[in-house]
């Protein structure tokens, strides 16, 4: 991973945190249940995203196809 890729991921992470924070604030203005539902949705998506990334990084079969199959 090069420096530009790290900077890109850092920026995307910052935007995601700001988005989640603003979603929670707006949701709590509607009511405590709105904030809780929004938070649960974002947490669920985040957990699934982390699961997918971990599975991809640990897959030797995917690495083989990425390296050896012509595009």
Order of alpha helices (4+ residues) and beta strands (2+ residues): alpha-alpha-alpha
